[in-house]
């Protein structure tokens, strides 16, 4: 059975994909990302965030600044959406 995790209220999400954000790093502000079965399956703006089985709020202070750094490690040098990732949250 598939399970999903949404990380929302991300102050700055660097996608490294020019088609998913602004500038050479594909930056998105006030963003979310969804992980299903160890794969990133969606990114977008907080205002359009979908429901998920679990939720991790990257800004639990409520002041617009990300208080919980999140690092996603892809298993290739140039990851693409849908590849397996390892999630660390502090």
C-alpha positions as CSV (number, residue, x, y, z in Angstrom):
1,X,0.0,0.0,0.0
2,X,1.3,3.4,-1.0
3,X,1.9,6.1,1.6
4,X,2.5,9.8,1.1
5,X,4.3,12.6,3.0
6,X,3.9,16.3,2.2
7,X,6.5,18.8,3.4
8,X,4.9,22.1,3.2
9,X,5.6,25.7,4.2
10,X,9.1,25.5,2.6
11,X,10.5,29.0,2.5
12,X,12.9,28.2,-0.3
13,X,12.9,25.0,-2.3
14,X,15.8,24.4,-4.7
15,X,14.6,21.9,-7.4
16,X,17.7,22.1,-9.7
17,X,15.2,21.9,-12.5
18,X,14.7,25.1,-14.6
19,X,11.2,24.0,-15.6
20,X,10.0,23.8,-11.9
21,X,11.1,27.2,-10.6
22,X,13.0,30.5,-11.1
23,X,16.6,31.1,-11.9
24,X,19.4,28.7,-12.7
25,X,18.6,26.5,-9.7
26,X,14.8,26.2,-10.2
27,X,14.0,28.0,-7.0
28,X,10.5,28.0,-5.6
29,X,9.4,30.1,-2.6
30,X,6.6,29.2,-0.2
31,X,6.5,25.7,-1.6
32,X,5.6,22.1,-0.8
33,X,6.8,18.7,-2.0
34,X,5.2,15.3,-1.9
35,X,7.0,12.0,-1.4
36,X,5.3,8.7,-2.1
37,X,7.1,5.4,-1.6
38,X,10.5,7.1,-1.4
39,X,10.0,9.1,-4.5
40,X,9.4,12.8,-5.0
41,X,6.2,13.0,-7.0
42,X,5.1,16.6,-6.9
43,X,6.2,20.1,-6.0
44,X,4.1,23.3,-6.0
45,X,2.9,26.4,-4.2
46,X,1.6,26.1,-0.7
47,X,-1.7,27.5,-1.8
48,X,-2.3,24.4,-3.9
49,X,-0.9,21.8,-1.6
50,X,-2.7,18.4,-1.8
51,X,-3.7,16.2,1.1
52,X,-1.3,13.4,2.1
53,X,-1.1,10.6,4.7
54,X,1.6,12.5,6.8
55,X,2.6,16.1,7.0
56,X,5.9,17.8,8.0
57,X,5.7,21.6,8.4
58,X,9.0,23.1,7.5
59,X,7.9,26.4,9.2
60,X,6.5,25.4,12.5
61,X,7.4,28.9,13.9
62,X,4.7,30.6,11.7
63,X,6.9,33.6,10.8
64,X,7.6,32.7,7.2
65,X,11.1,31.5,7.8
66,X,12.0,27.8,7.4
67,X,12.9,26.5,10.8
68,X,13.4,22.9,9.9
69,X,16.1,22.3,7.2
70,X,15.3,19.4,5.0
71,X,17.8,17.6,2.7
72,X,16.8,15.2,0.0
73,X,19.5,13.0,-1.4
74,X,18.8,11.5,-4.8
75,X,20.6,8.4,-5.9
76,X,22.1,9.8,-9.0
77,X,24.3,12.9,-9.9
78,X,21.4,14.4,-11.9
79,X,18.2,13.3,-10.2
80,X,14.9,13.5,-12.0
81,X,11.4,13.5,-10.5
82,X,10.3,10.0,-9.6
83,X,13.7,8.8,-8.5
84,X,14.3,7.3,-5.0
85,X,15.3,9.8,-2.4
86,X,16.5,9.7,1.2
87,X,15.0,12.2,3.6
88,X,16.8,13.8,6.5
89,X,15.0,16.4,8.6
90,X,16.5,18.1,11.6
